[in-house]
Amino acid sequence: MAKLTPYFYSEDARAQAQFYVQALGGEIHSQMTYGQAPGTDEALKDKIIHMAFSAAGVNFYIADTMHQTPASNSGFDLSLEFKTDEEAQQAFSNLSEGGQVIMPLEKQFWGSLFGRLEDKYGIKWQVTTEAQG
């Protein structure tokens, strides 16, 4: 069995990770800068080569992109499922701050809350509650 950990490439990994930690509750577990790697250009020394953090109980990795602007993730969404409506509403509100709501978080015909958004970093999220009976 494999373990899936989303890995983001960012123009500002510290700010993006902190946004998710604050929006969803969590913490930064570890970080390594390019300055810790031998032979790194002085201008890059404070950039993040690898960071591990958790948010909403999910583990993530993130790094500063050094060679190109991160591409839009038009081919997939990250989906977060919460036990309560309140948790889902708070997460949706926090993640959409500075971003764009694609589909408002509303009760759906199958009984759960569901909504989609693109956060201010271009990551698309689905926020939902557990399936109802």
Salt bridges, closest charged atoms under 4 A:
GLU42 OE2 - LYS45 NZ 3.94
ASP46 OD1 - LYS45 NZ 3.92
ASP77 OD2 - ARG116 NE 2.63
ASP85 OD2 - LYS107 NZ 3.61
GLU130 OE2 - LYS83 NZ 3.27
